[in-house]
C-alpha cells in the first residue's frame, strides 16, 4: 500500500509551520507563570516515565476538544492567553499537535524538540506521576 502522504511528510509540513525549542530553551521558560508545558502522552507513559514538573497533562486524543472553547470538553487553561510548550515522548506527536492547535487559532505555541526523551537526556528535572487508583475486586 502506498500512502498519499506518509508520517514523514506530515512531520516535515508541521515542522515548517511551527516553532521547535531545545530542552535548554524550554528550561529557560520552565517556571514562568505565563508558560504552560503540555504533556500530550498517554497516561500510561506518564505513570511509567514521569513528566516535566508542573506540566499540564492533555492526552493527544482529546487535545482539539480541550482547546476549542465551543467544545463541551473545553479546558479553560487553553483560553488563558499563556504560551504553550507541547511535548510528547520524542517530538513527533507534539509537532503534529502544535501544528493542529496553531491552525485552530491557538497562538503563542511551540513544541519541545526531541520531546521528553531529550529533556531527560539533558538531565533536566522529572516529576513522578502516581498511577490512578485501581478498582478493587469483590
Phi and psi in degrees as GROMACS dihedral restraints (atoms count N, CA, C in turn):
[ dihedral_restraints ]
;  ai    aj    ak    al  type     phi  dphi    fc
    3     4     5     6     1  -108.6    20    10
    4     5     6     7     1   127.3    20    10
    6     7     8     9     1   -82.9    20    10
    7     8     9    10     1   143.6    20    10
    9    10    11    12     1   -66.6    20    10
   10    11    12    13     1   -35.7    20    10
   12    13    14    15     1  -148.3    20    10
   13    14    15    16     1   116.1    20    10
   15    16    17    18     1   -88.5    20    10
   16    17    18    19     1   177.0    20    10
   18    19    20    21     1   -61.9    20    10
   19    20    21    22     1   -33.8    20    10
   21    22    23    24     1   -63.9    20    10
   22    23    24    25     1   -39.4    20    10
   24    25    26    27     1   -65.3    20    10
   25    26    27    28     1   -45.2    20    10
   27    28    29    30     1   -60.2    20    10
   28    29    30    31     1   -43.4    20    10
   30    31    32    33     1   -65.9    20    10
   31    32    33    34     1   -42.1    20    10
   33    34    35    36     1   -61.9    20    10
   34    35    36    37     1   -43.6    20    10
   36    37    38    39     1   -63.3    20    10
   37    38    39    40     1   -46.7    20    10
   39    40    41    42     1   -60.5    20    10
   40    41    42    43     1   -47.9    20    10
   42    43    44    45     1   -64.2    20    10
   43    44    45    46     1   -23.1    20    10
   45    46    47    48     1   -76.4    20    10
   46    47    48    49     1   -15.8    20    10
   48    49    50    51     1  -109.2    20    10
   49    50    51    52     1   -11.2    20    10
   51    52    53    54     1  -119.1    20    10
   52    53    54    55     1   168.5    20    10
   54    55    56    57     1   -99.2    20    10
   55    56    57    58     1   131.2    20    10
   57    58    59    60     1  -110.8    20    10
   58    59    60    61     1   139.0    20    10
   60    61    62    63     1  -121.0    20    10
   61    62    63    64     1   150.7    20    10
   63    64    65    66     1   -77.5    20    10
   64    65    66    67     1   164.1    20    10
   66    67    68    69     1   -56.8    20    10
   67    68    69    70     1   -37.1    20    10
   69    70    71    72     1   -67.0    20    10
   70    71    72    73     1   -39.9    20    10
   72    73    74    75     1   -66.1    20    10
   73    74    75    76     1   -38.4    20    10
   75    76    77    78     1   -64.8    20    10
   76    77    78    79     1   -41.7    20    10
   78    79    80    81     1   -59.5    20    10
   79    80    81    82     1   -37.9    20    10
   81    82    83    84     1   -63.7    20    10
   82    83    84    85     1   -26.6    20    10
   84    85    86    87     1   -89.2    20    10
   85    86    87    88     1   -21.7    20    10
   87    88    89    90     1   -63.2    20    10
   88    89    90    91     1   131.4    20    10
   90    91    92    93     1    94.2    20    10
   91    92    93    94     1   -12.7    20    10
   93    94    95    96     1   -69.9    20    10
   94    95    96    97     1   125.1    20    10
   96    97    98    99     1   -65.0    20    10
   97    98    99   100     1   -13.9    20    10
   99   100   101   102     1   -98.2    20    10
  100   101   102   103     1    11.6    20    10
  102   103   104   105     1  -126.0    20    10
  103   104   105   106     1   133.7    20    10
  105   106   107   108     1  -119.9    20    10
  106   107   108   109     1   122.2    20    10
  108   109   110   111     1   -84.7    20    10
  109   110   111   112     1   131.3    20    10
  111   112   113   114     1  -119.1    20    10
  112   113   114   115     1   115.2    20    10
  114   115   116   117     1   -93.2    20    10
  115   116   117   118     1   113.5    20    10
  117   118   119   120     1   -99.0    20    10
  118   119   120   121     1    12.5    20    10
  120   121   122   123     1   -74.3    20    10
  121   122   123   124     1   163.3    20    10
  123   124   125   126     1   -66.0    20    10
  124   125   126   127     1   145.6    20    10
  126   127   128   129     1   -53.6    20    10
  127   128   129   130     1   -32.0    20    10
  129   130   131   132     1   -65.5    20    10
  130   131   132   133     1   -35.1    20    10
  132   133   134   135     1   -67.6    20    10
  133   134   135   136     1   -40.2    20    10
  135   136   137   138     1   -62.7    20    10
  136   137   138   139     1   -45.8    20    10
  138   139   140   141     1   -64.4    20    10
  139   140   141   142     1   -37.7    20    10
  141   142   143   144     1   -75.1    20    10
  142   143   144   145     1   -43.8    20    10
  144   145   146   147     1  -109.8    20    10
  145   146   147   148     1   -12.4    20    10
  147   148   149   150     1    84.2    20    10
  148   149   150   151     1  -173.7    20    10
  150   151   152   153     1  -152.0    20    10
  151   152   153   154     1   170.9    20    10
  153   154   155   156     1   -66.4    20    10
  154   155   156   157     1   130.8    20    10
  156   157   158   159     1   -52.2    20    10
  157   158   159   160     1   136.4    20    10
  159   160   161   162     1    67.4    20    10
  160   161   162   163     1    13.7    20    10
  162   163   164   165     1   -71.1    20    10
  163   164   165   166     1   153.7    20    10
  165   166   167   168     1   -94.2    20    10
  166   167   168   169     1   119.5    20    10
  168   169   170   171     1   -79.6    20    10
  169   170   171   172     1   125.8    20    10
  171   172   173   174     1  -143.2    20    10
  172   173   174   175     1    95.7    20    10
  174   175   176   177     1   -56.0    20    10
  175   176   177   178     1   143.0    20    10
  177   178   179   180     1   -55.4    20    10
  178   179   180   181     1   -36.3    20    10
  180   181   182   183     1   -66.1    20    10
  181   182   183   184     1   -21.8    20    10
  183   184   185   186     1  -109.3    20    10
  184   185   186   187     1    -2.9    20    10
  186   187   188   189     1   -54.3    20    10
  187   188   189   190     1   -50.9    20    10
  189   190   191   192     1   -60.9    20    10
  190   191   192   193     1   -36.1    20    10
  192   193   194   195     1   -72.2    20    10
  193   194   195   196     1   -34.0    20    10
  195   196   197   198     1   -74.7    20    10
  196   197   198   199     1   -30.9    20    10
  198   199   200   201     1   -76.5    20    10
  199   200   201   202     1   -39.4    20    10
  201   202   203   204     1   -72.9    20    10
  202   203   204   205     1   116.6    20    10
  204   205   206   207     1   -64.1    20    10
  205   206   207   208     1   -17.2    20    10
  207   208   209   210     1   -88.5    20    10
  208   209   210   211     1    -6.6    20    10
  210   211   212   213     1   -78.9    20    10
  211   212   213   214     1   143.4    20    10
  213   214   215   216     1   -66.9    20    10
  214   215   216   217     1   -11.6    20    10
  216   217   218   219     1  -102.2    20    10
  217   218   219   220     1     6.8    20    10
  219   220   221   222     1   -53.2    20    10
  220   221   222   223     1   137.9    20    10
  222   223   224   225     1  -108.0    20    10
  223   224   225   226     1   120.9    20    10
  225   226   227   228     1   -54.3    20    10
  226   227   228   229     1   -26.3    20    10
  228   229   230   231     1   -55.9    20    10
  229   230   231   232     1   -31.4    20    10
  231   232   233   234     1   -78.4    20    10
  232   233   234   235     1    -5.8    20    10
  234   235   236   237     1  -107.6    20    10
  235   236   237   238     1    14.3    20    10
  237   238   239   240     1   -78.0    20    10
  238   239   240   241     1   -15.4    20    10
  240   241   242   243     1    80.2    20    10
  241   242   243   244     1     5.8    20    10
  243   244   245   246     1   -80.0    20    10
  244   245   246   247     1   170.0    20    10
  246   247   248   249     1   -84.9    20    10
  247   248   249   250     1   140.7    20    10
  249   250   251   252     1  -118.3    20    10
  250   251   252   253     1   130.9    20    10
  252   253   254   255     1  -113.4    20    10
  253   254   255   256     1   107.1    20    10
  255   256   257   258     1   -88.8    20    10
  256   257   258   259     1   144.9    20    10
  258   259   260   261     1  -151.3    20    10
  259   260   261   262     1   155.5    20    10
  261   262   263   264     1  -133.7    20    10
  262   263   264   265     1  -154.4    20    10
  264   265   266   267     1   -70.7    20    10
  265   266   267   268     1   -49.3    20    10
  267   268   269   270     1  -126.8    20    10
  268   269   270   271     1    -0.2    20    10
  270   271   272   273     1   103.4    20    10
  271   272   273   274     1    -3.3    20    10
  273   274   275   276     1   -79.0    20    10
  274   275   276   277     1   -54.9    20    10
  276   277   278   279     1   -62.4    20    10
  277   278   279   280     1   -37.8    20    10
  279   280   281   282     1   -70.0    20    10
  280   281   282   283     1   -31.0    20    10
  282   283   284   285     1   -64.2    20    10
  283   284   285   286     1   -47.3    20    10
  285   286   287   288     1   -65.2    20    10
  286   287   288   289     1   -41.2    20    10
  288   289   290   291     1   -65.1    20    10
  289   290   291   292     1   -42.9    20    10
  291   292   293   294     1   -62.3    20    10
  292   293   294   295     1   -43.2    20    10
  294   295   296   297     1   -61.7    20    10
  295   296   297   298     1   -42.2    20    10
  297   298   299   300     1   -64.9    20    10
  298   299   300   301     1   -49.8    20    10
  300   301   302   303     1   -70.1    20    10
  301   302   303   304     1   -30.7    20    10
  303   304   305   306     1   -64.6    20    10
  304   305   306   307     1   -42.0    20    10
  306   307   308   309     1   -65.2    20    10
  307   308   309   310     1   -28.1    20    10
  309   310   311   312     1   -74.5    20    10
  310   311   312   313     1   -18.3    20    10
  312   313   314   315     1   115.7    20    10
  313   314   315   316     1     0.9    20    10
  315   316   317   318     1   -74.0    20    10
  316   317   318   319     1   120.3    20    10
  318   319   320   321     1   -97.6    20    10
  319   320   321   322     1   167.9    20    10
  321   322   323   324     1    58.5    20    10
  322   323   324   325     1    54.6    20    10
  324   325   326   327     1  -122.1    20    10
  325   326   327   328     1   151.9    20    10
  327   328   329   330     1  -154.5    20    10
  328   329   330   331     1   177.3    20    10
  330   331   332   333     1  -136.9    20    10
  331   332   333   334     1   158.4    20    10
  333   334   335   336     1   -82.9    20    10
  334   335   336   337     1   111.2    20    10
  336   337   338   339     1   -62.9    20    10
  337   338   339   340     1   127.0    20    10
  339   340   341   342     1    85.1    20    10
  340   341   342   343     1    -8.4    20    10
  342   343   344   345     1    63.9    20    10
  343   344   345   346     1  -160.0    20    10
  345   346   347   348     1   -61.6    20    10
  346   347   348   349     1   -32.6    20    10
  348   349   350   351     1   -59.3    20    10
  349   350   351   352     1   -46.5    20    10
  351   352   353   354     1   -66.1    20    10
  352   353   354   355     1   -37.7    20    10
  354   355   356   357     1   -59.6    20    10
  355   356   357   358     1   -50.1    20    10
  357   358   359   360     1   -64.8    20    10
  358   359   360   361     1   -42.5    20    10
  360   361   362   363     1   -63.9    20    10
  361   362   363   364     1   -25.0    20    10
  363   364   365   366     1   -80.8    20    10
  364   365   366   367     1    -1.3    20    10
  366   367   368   369     1    76.3    20    10
  367   368   369   370     1    23.2    20    10
  369   370   371   372     1   -84.9    20    10
  370   371   372   373     1   161.6    20    10
  372   373   374   375     1   -63.3    20    10
  373   374   375   376     1   143.3    20    10
  375   376   377   378     1  -130.6    20    10
  376   377   378   379     1   134.4    20    10
  378   379   380   381     1  -104.0    20    10
  379   380   381   382     1   137.4    20    10
  381   382   383   384     1   -72.1    20    10
  382   383   384   385     1   150.1    20    10
  384   385   386   387     1  -120.7    20    10
  385   386   387   388     1   125.9    20    10
  387   388   389   390     1   -74.9    20    10
  388   389   390   391     1   140.7    20    10
  390   391   392   393     1   -72.0    20    10
  391   392   393   394     1   146.3    20    10
  393   394   395   396     1   -60.9    20    10
  394   395   396   397     1   144.4    20    10
  396   397   398   399     1   -60.5    20    10
  397   398   399   400     1   130.9    20    10
  399   400   401   402     1   -83.9    20    10
  400   401   402   403     1   144.6    20    10
  402   403   404   405     1   -70.8    20    10
  403   404   405   406     1   138.2    20    10
  405   406   407   408     1   -88.4    20    10
  406   407   408   409     1   138.2    20    10
  408   409   410   411     1   -79.3    20    10
  409   410   411   412     1   147.0    20    10
